[in-house]
């Protein structure tokens, strides 16, 4: 499945909290209801991929 990066998070930015990341994920989920949105720790980014059918 193709992964799409929506927002990169700066590891050094102490002003971004877990709550901020959760809010970003919710906003992206609203914009893309056909995609599974998740935080990718390797990329340190909010990403998505198409939902599996079935």
N, C-alpha and C positions, 0 to 999 in steps of 0.2 A: 504494500500500500504506500502511496506517495504521501510523504509528510510535508506539510506547509508550515513555515515559520511565520507567525503573526507579529511577535514582539520579542526582541532580544532584551534580556535583563542584564544590566551592568553589575557584575559580582561585587564591585568596589563601592557601589552606591548604597550607603547605609540608610538612606531615607526611604527606601522601598521595603515595606513590611510584607509578611505573609498575607495579611488581610488585603493589601494592595494587589498582590498577585491573584488572590482569589477573586477579587472584584474584576480584574482584567479578564480572567477566564470566563466569568459570568457574562460580561459584555460581549466577548467574542462568541460565546455559545448562542447568545440572542441574535447576533448578526449572521451566524452560520449554523442554523438548527440541523442541517444535514451532515454536520461534521462532529467527530469526537474530539473535544478540546482537552489538552493536557499540558502539564509542565514537564519539559524534557530537561533533566538534570545534566545530561552530557552537553547539550547545546546551551543550557541556561537560558531557555526561551519558552514562550508559550506557543505551542504548536497545535496542529490539528491534522486529522486524516478523515477520509470519508467513512461514515458508519458502515459496518458490515450489515448486509441484508440477511434476514433469516431469523 
